[in-house]
Each structure stands twice: as C-alpha cells, then as structure tokens.
Amino acid sequence: MPRPPASKRKSAAAPASSSLAMIWVNGRRIRRRITRQYEKALRDLNVTRQQLDRFQNGDVPVYRRWINGEFGALLTEVRETTARLAELDSIFLEVHEEILFSGLPPSQAYARVMHRRKNPRSRQGGFDDSEDDPFGDGQEENERRSSNARDRCEEQGSDFDEFSEFGGGKRAAGRAPNSSNPVSASIKELYRALARRLHPDAQKEMSAQKKEWWHETQAAYERGDAEHLEHLLSRCEIEEAGNVEKTSLSGLQRLIAQLKRSIRQLKSQLAHCRRDPAWGFEARLDKEAVAATIRQQLTYDLKVMKERLREMEARIADWTAAKGRSSSVPRRRSARPDPVENFF
C-alpha cells in the first residue's frame, strides 16, 4: 500500500486549533452617528414643545378674549341656563329615588324632596320630625319601608363590594398604591444625585428646563421609575458637561429611546390641539365667518336647553298643583267598629 505524501501526513497529524481574530471597530464613527440621532431627537422635542407652548400661551388666551368680547351676554345666558338645568336634574333624580323607595306619587315625592332641601337637618338622624311632616296621610309606614329597602340595598352592596374590584372589598384591599412599596437603594441614590443638581435650594438660578426636570424627578420617584430617573440624570450630566463625550453609547441609546417616547406623547397632544378652534386663531382672516357660525350654534343650543327647561318646570308646576289639590280635600276618618256591638 503506497504511503501518503509527507505534506499530507504532516497536516493530518497537526492538531486542530481555532484562531481568534481581532476586528478593529471605528468607535468614533458609531459615536458620531448616535450623537447625531440624539441631537435630532432633542431638536424635534424642543420644536414640538415650542408649538405646544405657543398654542397654550398665545392662541388660547387670544381666542378666549375674542369669545368673551363677541358673545359675552350670550355665554352668560348659556351658563345660567346650564346651571338651572343641572339643579333641576338633581331634583328630578331625588324625586325618582323617593318614588322608588317610598312608593309615593310624584307630587308627594317632590314635596318631600323640597322639604328635605329646605330643612337639611331632617336628613340627619337623632330626632323625630314626624310631627312636622307636612304630608300626613300616615307616612310613618312608608318611611319604615323606605329605610328597610335602603338597608337591604346597603347590605347587598357590601356583599357585592367584597368580590368587586370597584368596591372597598377584598380585591381592592389587595392592591396597595405605589407609595406603600419599599423604595430600593438604587432609586434613592438616583434621587439624591438628581436632588443635588435640580433642587431649588441648591440652585442659584432655576431655569424652566430644570423646573420641569425636578417635577419629573419627584413624579418618577413616587412611581419608583428607575429608568426615568437614570434618563434625567444623564440629561443633567450632558447639560453640565456641554457635550456627550463622557456618556456611554448605551446611555445615549436609552436617552434617544426616552426622547422619542416623549416626542410621540407631545405630538399626540399637538394633534388634539390642532383640532381646537383656538389653534392659530390670531393669524386667521375669516373671524367674521367663525363668529357667525359660533353665534348660530350657541343660539341653537340655548333654544334646545330652554325648551327642556320649560318642560321640566311645567312638570314641577303640575306636581305642586296636584299636591295642593290633595291637601285641600278634607280627609275622612274611618269609623272604628264598636267591639261591644260586634260581641253581641
């Protein structure tokens, strides 16, 4: 059998070894790219924030002054009508509850509700005002049925709350607010570092940016949000240094992600503000057309509210008249049977 060549014998006998190659990476290029992304996100955040500030501090006050000057009397009438409707809605709700619990007719239920409103002490326990009850007709039994019905509802409600997440029962008691959770040592350390840089007592001059960061720091500390505290601390360090050379690339990437989230939130608010009639109002040239549209809408709304107000007041007038008629008719006392006569 022929022997293999020497070269092949040597390569076959040589042990297999894995070589580790070092690859040179240009970190400056990566840092420049990430730095540009950070600066762009910071510019977008500032532009969006300036637009919101211009709307809230410029457009909204101008629009409100114009509205009050053009429709002052009409707006006052709308507010007064709205307040009267809210008052009558509350009265009607109490009347319906009184009818439900006591079984009284609407006229007597309305009279009882108004009596309680004029005499708030009658709602409190501790004394018997049955002698001063202007409704008569043996209402003691109705009151007893009403109190029993309320007690049953309260008992059922307490049983339901034990298993409901909206009540004060077991499920709700199981949830503790964030403030009761123990604060970790890392969060306390981040908060102290931010307090040294942002606390008003430690500042010679408190800028608007630092005020905003300080409020965010307090809110993040209450939530226990360590990520947001780290973001704020990195922002403070960058502002103190004047550049991002000492910030790690991972820290810069976290800052960029946080800035982009803030930009999305602000742009969502900005989209809502753009639909507001006050947006860019100072520069609008069609203010007369806008005034005509608003006056037409306010007049129509006021007409609808007044019609509803007349209907409610007419129903209350009917209840008052019905109660007056029932109280003017003398009550007949039923003759008690003579027990002696029945016995014989």
C-alpha atoms as a printed R data frame, in Angstrom:
    type eleno elety resid chain resno        x      y      z
1   ATOM     1    CA   MET     A     1    0.000  0.000  0.000
2   ATOM     2    CA   PRO     A     2    1.575  3.316 -1.025
3   ATOM     3    CA   ARG     A     3    2.224  5.838  1.737
4   ATOM     4    CA   PRO     A     4    0.674  9.345  1.500
5   ATOM     5    CA   PRO     A     5    2.879 12.328  0.774
6   ATOM     6    CA   ALA     A     6    4.791 13.904  3.647
7   ATOM     7    CA   SER     A     7    2.859 17.168  3.414
8   ATOM     8    CA   LYS     A     8   -0.425 15.401  3.832
9   ATOM     9    CA   ARG     A     9    0.912 13.308  6.697
10  ATOM    10    CA   LYS     A    10    2.057 16.468  8.485
11  ATOM    11    CA   SER     A    11   -1.241 18.275  8.027
12  ATOM    12    CA   ALA     A    12   -3.205 15.291  9.165
13  ATOM    13    CA   ALA     A    13   -1.082 14.843 12.243
14  ATOM    14    CA   ALA     A    14   -1.203 18.546 13.179
15  ATOM    15    CA   PRO     A    15   -3.692 19.293 15.948
16  ATOM    16    CA   ALA     A    16   -6.783 21.354 15.013
17  ATOM    17    CA   SER     A    17   -6.517 24.803 16.563
18  ATOM    18    CA   SER     A    18   -9.112 27.638 16.391
19  ATOM    19    CA   SER     A    19   -7.639 31.033 15.679
20  ATOM    20    CA   LEU     A    20   -9.096 34.141 17.396
21  ATOM    21    CA   ALA     A    21   -9.018 37.111 15.081
22  ATOM    22    CA   MET     A    22   -9.338 40.686 16.373
23  ATOM    23    CA   ILE     A    23  -11.510 43.049 14.353
24  ATOM    24    CA   TRP     A    24  -10.856 46.754 14.632
25  ATOM    25    CA   VAL     A    25  -14.058 48.800 15.007
26  ATOM    26    CA   ASN     A    26  -14.150 52.524 14.368
27  ATOM    27    CA   GLY     A    27  -15.900 53.670 17.561
28  ATOM    28    CA   ARG     A    28  -15.729 57.320 16.601
29  ATOM    29    CA   ARG     A    29  -17.933 56.756 13.582
30  ATOM    30    CA   ILE     A    30  -20.528 54.911 15.694
31  ATOM    31    CA   ARG     A    31  -20.420 57.625 18.358
32  ATOM    32    CA   ARG     A    32  -20.889 60.357 15.751
33  ATOM    33    CA   ARG     A    33  -23.882 58.548 14.286
34  ATOM    34    CA   ILE     A    34  -25.549 58.009 17.663
35  ATOM    35    CA   THR     A    35  -24.723 61.576 18.685
36  ATOM    36    CA   ARG     A    36  -26.455 62.886 15.543
37  ATOM    37    CA   GLN     A    37  -29.511 60.789 16.378
38  ATOM    38    CA   TYR     A    38  -29.553 62.201 19.907
39  ATOM    39    CA   GLU     A    39  -29.251 65.778 18.697
40  ATOM    40    CA   LYS     A    40  -32.011 65.274 16.133
41  ATOM    41    CA   ALA     A    41  -34.368 63.793 18.751
42  ATOM    42    CA   LEU     A    42  -33.546 66.700 21.068
43  ATOM    43    CA   ARG     A    43  -34.335 69.237 18.320
44  ATOM    44    CA   ASP     A    44  -37.628 67.516 17.486
45  ATOM    45    CA   LEU     A    45  -38.590 67.536 21.155
46  ATOM    46    CA   ASN     A    46  -37.828 71.240 21.501
47  ATOM    47    CA   VAL     A    47  -39.747 72.131 18.320
48  ATOM    48    CA   THR     A    48  -42.813 70.158 19.419
49  ATOM    49    CA   ARG     A    49  -42.675 71.680 22.880
50  ATOM    50    CA   GLN     A    50  -42.422 75.186 21.438
51  ATOM    51    CA   GLN     A    51  -45.509 74.586 19.305
52  ATOM    52    CA   LEU     A    52  -47.481 73.450 22.334
53  ATOM    53    CA   ASP     A    53  -46.291 76.438 24.371
54  ATOM    54    CA   ARG     A    54  -47.248 78.814 21.583
55  ATOM    55    CA   PHE     A    55  -50.738 77.318 21.460
56  ATOM    56    CA   GLN     A    56  -51.312 77.277 25.231
57  ATOM    57    CA   ASN     A    57  -49.767 80.672 25.992
58  ATOM    58    CA   GLY     A    58  -50.612 82.503 22.770
59  ATOM    59    CA   ASP     A    59  -53.555 81.138 20.812
60  ATOM    60    CA   VAL     A    60  -55.768 80.086 23.727
61  ATOM    61    CA   PRO     A    61  -55.720 83.456 25.602
62  ATOM    62    CA   VAL     A    62  -56.373 85.364 22.366
63  ATOM    63    CA   TYR     A    63  -59.270 83.084 21.463
64  ATOM    64    CA   ARG     A    64  -60.832 83.378 24.924
65  ATOM    65    CA   ARG     A    65  -60.625 87.165 24.905
66  ATOM    66    CA   TRP     A    66  -62.238 87.243 21.474
67  ATOM    67    CA   ILE     A    67  -65.025 84.843 22.528
68  ATOM    68    CA   ASN     A    68  -65.825 86.840 25.666
69  ATOM    69    CA   GLY     A    69  -65.857 90.092 23.716
70  ATOM    70    CA   GLU     A    70  -68.092 88.819 20.916
71  ATOM    71    CA   PHE     A    71  -70.532 86.604 22.843
72  ATOM    72    CA   GLY     A    72  -70.359 87.826 26.449
73  ATOM    73    CA   ALA     A    73  -74.122 88.201 27.050
74  ATOM    74    CA   LEU     A    74  -74.978 85.027 25.123
75  ATOM    75    CA   LEU     A    75  -72.417 82.982 27.024
76  ATOM    76    CA   THR     A    76  -73.741 84.307 30.346
77  ATOM    77    CA   GLU     A    77  -77.266 83.209 29.431
78  ATOM    78    CA   VAL     A    78  -75.986 79.796 28.372
79  ATOM    79    CA   ARG     A    79  -74.145 79.369 31.679
80  ATOM    80    CA   GLU     A    80  -77.182 80.393 33.739
81  ATOM    81    CA   THR     A    81  -79.478 78.056 31.797
82  ATOM    82    CA   THR     A    82  -76.997 75.203 32.143
83  ATOM    83    CA   ALA     A    83  -76.771 75.752 35.911
84  ATOM    84    CA   ARG     A    84  -80.582 75.769 36.234
85  ATOM    85    CA   LEU     A    85  -80.850 72.551 34.215
86  ATOM    86    CA   ALA     A    86  -78.253 70.886 36.414
87  ATOM    87    CA   GLU     A    87  -80.198 71.908 39.518
88  ATOM    88    CA   LEU     A    88  -83.482 70.537 38.141
89  ATOM    89    CA   ASP     A    89  -81.764 67.325 37.029
90  ATOM    90    CA   SER     A    90  -80.611 66.813 40.610
91  ATOM    91    CA   ILE     A    91  -84.136 67.439 41.936
92  ATOM    92    CA   PHE     A    92  -85.674 65.026 39.417
93  ATOM    93    CA   LEU     A    93  -83.159 62.363 40.360
94  ATOM    94    CA   GLU     A    94  -84.051 62.722 44.048
95  ATOM    95    CA   VAL     A    95  -87.776 62.580 43.220
96  ATOM    96    CA   HIS     A    96  -87.336 59.371 41.250
97  ATOM    97    CA   GLU     A    97  -85.356 57.828 44.111
98  ATOM    98    CA   GLU     A    98  -88.069 58.860 46.564
99  ATOM    99    CA   ILE     A    99  -90.738 57.285 44.362
100 ATOM   100    CA   LEU     A   100  -88.674 54.114 44.104
101 ATOM   101    CA   PHE     A   101  -88.028 53.730 47.827
102 ATOM   102    CA   SER     A   102  -91.237 55.074 49.369
103 ATOM   103    CA   GLY     A   103  -93.865 54.368 46.708
104 ATOM   104    CA   LEU     A   104  -95.275 57.876 46.953
105 ATOM   105    CA   PRO     A   105  -96.953 59.557 43.979
106 ATOM   106    CA   PRO     A   106  -94.773 62.109 42.153
107 ATOM   107    CA   SER     A   107  -96.442 65.140 43.731
108 ATOM   108    CA   GLN     A   108  -95.853 63.958 47.292
109 ATOM   109    CA   ALA     A   109  -92.366 62.707 46.476
110 ATOM   110    CA   TYR     A   110  -91.495 66.137 45.072
111 ATOM   111    CA   ALA     A   111  -92.916 67.881 48.140
112 ATOM   112    CA   ARG     A   112  -90.877 65.630 50.416
113 ATOM   113    CA   VAL     A   113  -87.683 66.264 48.434
114 ATOM   114    CA   MET     A   114  -88.163 70.026 48.586
115 ATOM   115    CA   HIS     A   115  -88.932 69.805 52.296
116 ATOM   116    CA   ARG     A   116  -85.648 67.992 52.867
117 ATOM   117    CA   ARG     A   117  -83.773 70.545 50.764
118 ATOM   118    CA   LYS     A   118  -85.219 73.419 52.795
119 ATOM   119    CA   ASN     A   119  -84.600 71.594 56.083
120 ATOM   120    CA   PRO     A   120  -81.256 69.811 55.789
121 ATOM   121    CA   ARG     A   121  -81.405 68.682 59.425
122 ATOM   122    CA   SER     A   122  -84.339 66.410 58.618
123 ATOM   123    CA   ARG     A   123  -81.918 64.159 56.703
124 ATOM   124    CA   GLN     A   124  -79.842 63.553 59.804
125 ATOM   125    CA   GLY     A   125  -80.725 61.035 62.428
126 ATOM   126    CA   GLY     A   126  -81.055 61.690 66.103
127 ATOM   127    CA   PHE     A   127  -84.510 63.287 66.322
128 ATOM   128    CA   ASP     A   128  -88.034 62.544 65.216
129 ATOM   129    CA   ASP     A   129  -89.598 65.089 62.888
130 ATOM   130    CA   SER     A   130  -92.744 63.110 62.160
131 ATOM   131    CA   GLU     A   131  -94.855 65.770 63.879
132 ATOM   132    CA   ASP     A   132  -93.566 68.405 61.451
133 ATOM   133    CA   ASP     A   133  -94.176 66.220 58.405
134 ATOM   134    CA   PRO     A   134  -96.380 68.350 56.110
135 ATOM   135    CA   PHE     A   135  -97.525 65.354 54.094
136 ATOM   136    CA   GLY     A   136  -99.557 63.473 56.699
137 ATOM   137    CA   ASP     A   137 -101.554 60.540 55.338
138 ATOM   138    CA   GLY     A   138  -99.774 58.097 57.673
139 ATOM   139    CA   GLN     A   139  -96.321 58.326 56.128
140 ATOM   140    CA   GLU     A   140  -94.682 56.503 59.046
141 ATOM   141    CA   GLU     A   141  -95.199 53.148 57.368
142 ATOM   142    CA   ASN     A   142  -93.792 54.459 54.088
143 ATOM   143    CA   GLU     A   143  -90.729 55.786 55.887
144 ATOM   144    CA   ARG     A   144  -90.227 52.428 57.576
145 ATOM   145    CA   ARG     A   145  -90.475 50.616 54.236
146 ATOM   146    CA   SER     A   146  -88.080 53.109 52.697
147 ATOM   147    CA   SER     A   147  -85.482 52.637 55.444
148 ATOM   148    CA   ASN     A   148  -85.798 48.858 55.229
149 ATOM   149    CA   ALA     A   149  -85.305 48.971 51.458
150 ATOM   150    CA   ARG     A   150  -82.238 51.163 51.845
151 ATOM   151    CA   ASP     A   151  -80.815 48.815 54.475
152 ATOM   152    CA   ARG     A   152  -81.307 45.840 52.175
153 ATOM   153    CA   CYS     A   153  -79.595 47.660 49.300
154 ATOM   154    CA   GLU     A   154  -76.672 48.591 51.530
155 ATOM   155    CA   GLU     A   155  -76.308 45.000 52.711
156 ATOM   156    CA   GLN     A   156  -76.376 43.697 49.153
157 ATOM   157    CA   GLY     A   157  -73.921 46.397 48.090
158 ATOM   158    CA   SER     A   158  -71.496 45.482 50.863
159 ATOM   159    CA   ASP     A   159  -71.686 41.821 49.868
160 ATOM   160    CA   PHE     A   160  -71.023 42.743 46.273
161 ATOM   161    CA   ASP     A   161  -68.106 45.000 47.146
162 ATOM   162    CA   GLU     A   162  -66.283 42.132 48.803
163 ATOM   163    CA   PHE     A   163  -65.848 40.499 45.415
164 ATOM   164    CA   SER     A   164  -65.811 43.569 43.217
165 ATOM   165    CA   GLU     A   165  -62.684 45.387 42.169
166 ATOM   166    CA   PHE     A   166  -64.595 48.685 42.211
167 ATOM   167    CA   GLY     A   167  -65.635 48.483 45.826
168 ATOM   168    CA   GLY     A   168  -63.734 48.622 49.033
169 ATOM   169    CA   GLY     A   169  -63.640 44.862 49.429
170 ATOM   170    CA   LYS     A   170  -61.091 42.132 49.303
171 ATOM   171    CA   ARG     A   171  -59.816 42.627 45.787
172 ATOM   172    CA   ALA     A   172  -59.408 46.366 46.212
173 ATOM   173    CA   ALA     A   173  -57.698 45.898 49.556
174 ATOM   174    CA   GLY     A   174  -55.196 43.608 47.923
175 ATOM   175    CA   ARG     A   175  -53.869 46.411 45.746
176 ATOM   176    CA   ALA     A   176  -51.535 48.778 47.508
177 ATOM   177    CA   PRO     A   177  -50.520 52.091 45.990
178 ATOM   178    CA   ASN     A   178  -47.012 52.589 44.749
179 ATOM   179    CA   SER     A   179  -46.266 54.890 47.637
180 ATOM   180    CA   SER     A   180  -46.537 51.972 50.101
181 ATOM   181    CA   ASN     A   181  -43.972 49.873 48.222
182 ATOM   182    CA   PRO     A   182  -40.458 49.999 49.673
183 ATOM   183    CA   VAL     A   183  -38.092 52.192 47.670
184 ATOM   184    CA   SER     A   184  -34.953 50.420 46.532
185 ATOM   185    CA   ALA     A   185  -31.494 51.715 47.369
186 ATOM   186    CA   SER     A   186  -30.679 52.395 43.698
187 ATOM   187    CA   ILE     A   187  -33.743 54.623 43.313
188 ATOM   188    CA   LYS     A   188  -32.824 56.554 46.460
189 ATOM   189    CA   GLU     A   189  -29.275 57.022 45.177
190 ATOM   190    CA   LEU     A   190  -30.527 58.290 41.800
191 ATOM   191    CA   TYR     A   191  -32.954 60.650 43.542
192 ATOM   192    CA   ARG     A   192  -30.183 62.078 45.758
193 ATOM   193    CA   ALA     A   193  -27.935 62.630 42.737
194 ATOM   194    CA   LEU     A   194  -30.745 64.467 40.939
195 ATOM   195    CA   ALA     A   195  -31.665 66.477 44.029
196 ATOM   196    CA   ARG     A   196  -28.091 67.780 44.244
197 ATOM   197    CA   ARG     A   197  -28.420 69.055 40.671
198 ATOM   198    CA   LEU     A   198  -32.074 70.131 40.485
199 ATOM   199    CA   HIS     A   199  -33.358 71.026 43.956
200 ATOM   200    CA   PRO     A   200  -34.468 74.700 44.040
201 ATOM   201    CA   ASP     A   201  -32.496 75.363 47.234
202 ATOM   202    CA   ALA     A   202  -29.273 74.187 45.565
203 ATOM   203    CA   GLN     A   203  -29.676 76.432 42.504
204 ATOM   204    CA   LYS     A   204  -28.587 79.989 42.074
205 ATOM   205    CA   GLU     A   205  -30.926 80.417 39.124
206 ATOM   206    CA   MET     A   206  -33.693 77.893 38.417
207 ATOM   207    CA   SER     A   207  -34.359 77.640 34.692
208 ATOM   208    CA   ALA     A   208  -37.618 76.404 33.198
209 ATOM   209    CA   GLN     A   209  -35.881 73.235 31.988
210 ATOM   210    CA   LYS     A   210  -34.585 72.426 35.467
211 ATOM   211    CA   LYS     A   211  -38.002 73.069 36.984
212 ATOM   212    CA   GLU     A   212  -39.536 70.609 34.562
213 ATOM   213    CA   TRP     A   213  -36.837 68.021 35.307
214 ATOM   214    CA   TRP     A   214  -37.310 68.500 39.036
215 ATOM   215    CA   HIS     A   215  -41.067 67.872 38.764
216 ATOM   216    CA   GLU     A   216  -40.385 64.810 36.617
217 ATOM   217    CA   THR     A   217  -37.868 63.594 39.196
218 ATOM   218    CA   GLN     A   218  -40.399 63.793 42.011
219 ATOM   219    CA   ALA     A   219  -43.071 62.035 39.946
220 ATOM   220    CA   ALA     A   220  -40.650 59.284 38.878
221 ATOM   221    CA   TYR     A   221  -39.510 58.781 42.471
222 ATOM   222    CA   GLU     A   222  -43.106 58.382 43.655
223 ATOM   223    CA   ARG     A   223  -43.723 55.822 40.887
224 ATOM   224    CA   GLY     A   224  -40.461 54.041 41.577
225 ATOM   225    CA   ASP     A   225  -39.405 54.508 37.943
226 ATOM   226    CA   ALA     A   226  -35.646 53.940 37.994
227 ATOM   227    CA   GLU     A   227  -35.344 54.072 34.204
228 ATOM   228    CA   HIS     A   228  -36.784 57.586 34.028
229 ATOM   229    CA   LEU     A   229  -34.540 58.724 36.893
230 ATOM   230    CA   GLU     A   230  -31.490 57.430 35.013
231 ATOM   231    CA   HIS     A   231  -32.660 59.286 31.917
232 ATOM   232    CA   LEU     A   232  -32.972 62.546 33.840
233 ATOM   233    CA   LEU     A   233  -29.571 62.077 35.454
234 ATOM   234    CA   SER     A   234  -27.955 61.524 32.052
235 ATOM   235    CA   ARG     A   235  -29.623 64.674 30.725
236 ATOM   236    CA   CYS     A   236  -28.281 66.652 33.675
237 ATOM   237    CA   GLU     A   237  -24.766 65.293 33.188
238 ATOM   238    CA   ILE     A   238  -24.840 66.124 29.477
239 ATOM   239    CA   GLU     A   239  -26.001 69.669 30.232
240 ATOM   240    CA   GLU     A   240  -23.259 70.139 32.829
241 ATOM   241    CA   ALA     A   241  -20.535 68.796 30.523
242 ATOM   242    CA   GLY     A   242  -21.838 70.599 27.452
243 ATOM   243    CA   ASN     A   243  -21.304 67.517 25.253
244 ATOM   244    CA   VAL     A   244  -21.941 63.787 25.140
245 ATOM   245    CA   GLU     A   245  -18.312 62.660 25.066
246 ATOM   246    CA   LYS     A   246  -18.424 61.204 28.579
247 ATOM   247    CA   THR     A   247  -21.778 59.480 28.075
248 ATOM   248    CA   SER     A   248  -21.669 55.831 27.125
249 ATOM   249    CA   LEU     A   249  -23.188 54.672 23.847
250 ATOM   250    CA   SER     A   250  -25.731 52.514 25.658
251 ATOM   251    CA   GLY     A   251  -26.710 55.506 27.764
252 ATOM   252    CA   LEU     A   252  -27.118 57.634 24.660
253 ATOM   253    CA   GLN     A   253  -29.316 54.984 23.070
254 ATOM   254    CA   ARG     A   254  -31.527 54.891 26.164
255 ATOM   255    CA   LEU     A   255  -31.761 58.678 26.045
256 ATOM   256    CA   ILE     A   256  -32.780 58.568 22.394
257 ATOM   257    CA   ALA     A   257  -35.493 55.990 23.123
258 ATOM   258    CA   GLN     A   258  -36.826 58.109 26.013
259 ATOM   259    CA   LEU     A   259  -36.789 61.263 23.898
260 ATOM   260    CA   LYS     A   260  -38.691 59.530 21.118
261 ATOM   261    CA   ARG     A   261  -41.364 58.388 23.581
262 ATOM   262    CA   SER     A   262  -41.706 61.944 24.860
263 ATOM   263    CA   ILE     A   263  -41.956 63.233 21.280
264 ATOM   264    CA   ARG     A   264  -44.745 60.771 20.487
265 ATOM   265    CA   GLN     A   265  -46.709 61.868 23.552
266 ATOM   266    CA   LEU     A   266  -46.279 65.556 22.742
267 ATOM   267    CA   LYS     A   267  -47.245 65.035 19.112
268 ATOM   268    CA   SER     A   268  -50.397 63.250 20.229
269 ATOM   269    CA   GLN     A   269  -51.285 66.300 22.346
270 ATOM   270    CA   LEU     A   270  -50.382 68.541 19.429
271 ATOM   271    CA   ALA     A   271  -52.717 66.649 17.080
272 ATOM   272    CA   HIS     A   272  -55.540 67.170 19.585
273 ATOM   273    CA   CYS     A   273  -54.710 70.879 19.834
274 ATOM   274    CA   ARG     A   274  -54.771 71.292 16.064
275 ATOM   275    CA   ARG     A   275  -58.473 70.338 16.102
276 ATOM   276    CA   ASP     A   276  -59.205 73.037 18.661
277 ATOM   277    CA   PRO     A   277  -60.830 76.203 17.245
278 ATOM   278    CA   ALA     A   278  -58.209 78.275 19.068
279 ATOM   279    CA   TRP     A   279  -55.347 76.810 17.008
280 ATOM   280    CA   GLY     A   280  -53.665 79.601 15.066
281 ATOM   281    CA   PHE     A   281  -56.603 81.906 15.781
282 ATOM   282    CA   GLU     A   282  -54.574 85.099 15.926
283 ATOM   283    CA   ALA     A   283  -53.476 84.679 12.304
284 ATOM   284    CA   ARG     A   284  -56.911 83.730 10.944
285 ATOM   285    CA   LEU     A   285  -58.527 86.076  8.430
286 ATOM   286    CA   ASP     A   286  -62.073 84.607  8.495
287 ATOM   287    CA   LYS     A   287  -63.012 85.660 12.010
288 ATOM   288    CA   GLU     A   288  -66.359 87.111 10.900
289 ATOM   289    CA   ALA     A   289  -67.411 83.800  9.381
290 ATOM   290    CA   VAL     A   290  -66.255 81.989 12.517
291 ATOM   291    CA   ALA     A   291  -68.252 84.415 14.656
292 ATOM   292    CA   ALA     A   292  -71.409 83.796 12.600
293 ATOM   293    CA   THR     A   293  -71.022 80.021 12.934
294 ATOM   294    CA   ILE     A   294  -70.429 80.178 16.683
295 ATOM   295    CA   ARG     A   295  -73.369 82.537 17.236
296 ATOM   296    CA   GLN     A   296  -75.666 80.234 15.276
297 ATOM   297    CA   GLN     A   297  -74.536 77.203 17.284
298 ATOM   298    CA   LEU     A   298  -74.867 78.973 20.636
299 ATOM   299    CA   THR     A   299  -78.338 80.257 19.756
300 ATOM   300    CA   TYR     A   300  -79.499 76.784 18.748
301 ATOM   301    CA   ASP     A   301  -78.076 75.179 21.891
302 ATOM   302    CA   LEU     A   302  -79.691 77.828 24.067
303 ATOM   303    CA   LYS     A   303  -83.066 77.248 22.377
304 ATOM   304    CA   VAL     A   304  -82.891 73.499 22.997
305 ATOM   305    CA   MET     A   305  -81.924 73.998 26.634
306 ATOM   306    CA   LYS     A   306  -84.738 76.476 27.222
307 ATOM   307    CA   GLU     A   307  -87.305 74.090 25.743
308 ATOM   308    CA   ARG     A   308  -86.125 71.346 28.058
309 ATOM   309    CA   LEU     A   309  -86.146 73.769 30.980
310 ATOM   310    CA   ARG     A   310  -89.771 74.751 30.242
311 ATOM   311    CA   GLU     A   311  -90.807 71.097 30.145
312 ATOM   312    CA   MET     A   312  -89.187 70.377 33.484
313 ATOM   313    CA   GLU     A   313  -90.656 73.470 35.136
314 ATOM   314    CA   ALA     A   314  -94.111 72.601 33.755
315 ATOM   315    CA   ARG     A   315  -93.877 69.125 35.279
316 ATOM   316    CA   ILE     A   316  -92.870 70.608 38.627
317 ATOM   317    CA   ALA     A   317  -95.828 73.007 38.413
318 ATOM   318    CA   ASP     A   318  -98.158 70.035 37.830
319 ATOM   319    CA   TRP     A   319  -96.731 68.249 40.855
320 ATOM   320    CA   THR     A   320  -97.201 71.350 43.005
321 ATOM   321    CA   ALA     A   321 -100.805 71.797 41.828
322 ATOM   322    CA   ALA     A   322 -101.614 68.127 42.409
323 ATOM   323    CA   LYS     A   323 -100.238 68.303 45.939
324 ATOM   324    CA   GLY     A   324 -102.293 71.433 46.601
325 ATOM   325    CA   ARG     A   325 -105.493 69.731 45.449
326 ATOM   326    CA   SER     A   326 -104.833 66.641 47.544
327 ATOM   327    CA   SER     A   327 -104.126 68.714 50.662
328 ATOM   328    CA   SER     A   328 -107.264 70.869 50.211
329 ATOM   329    CA   VAL     A   329 -109.620 67.850 50.308
330 ATOM   330    CA   PRO     A   330 -110.505 67.037 53.940
331 ATOM   331    CA   ARG     A   331 -109.561 63.548 54.972
332 ATOM   332    CA   ARG     A   332 -112.273 61.280 56.259
333 ATOM   333    CA   ARG     A   333 -111.505 59.384 59.368
334 ATOM   334    CA   SER     A   334 -112.657 55.793 59.166
335 ATOM   335    CA   ALA     A   335 -115.198 54.879 61.873
336 ATOM   336    CA   ARG     A   336 -113.847 52.391 64.316
337 ATOM   337    CA   PRO     A   337 -116.154 49.413 64.936
338 ATOM   338    CA   ASP     A   338 -117.669 49.121 68.365
339 ATOM   339    CA   PRO     A   339 -116.282 45.963 69.947
340 ATOM   340    CA   VAL     A   340 -119.281 45.657 72.267
341 ATOM   341    CA   GLU     A   341 -121.697 45.763 69.341
342 ATOM   342    CA   ASN     A   342 -119.784 43.089 67.446
343 ATOM   343    CA   PHE     A   343 -119.698 40.945 70.578
344 ATOM   344    CA   PHE     A   344 -123.484 40.909 70.937
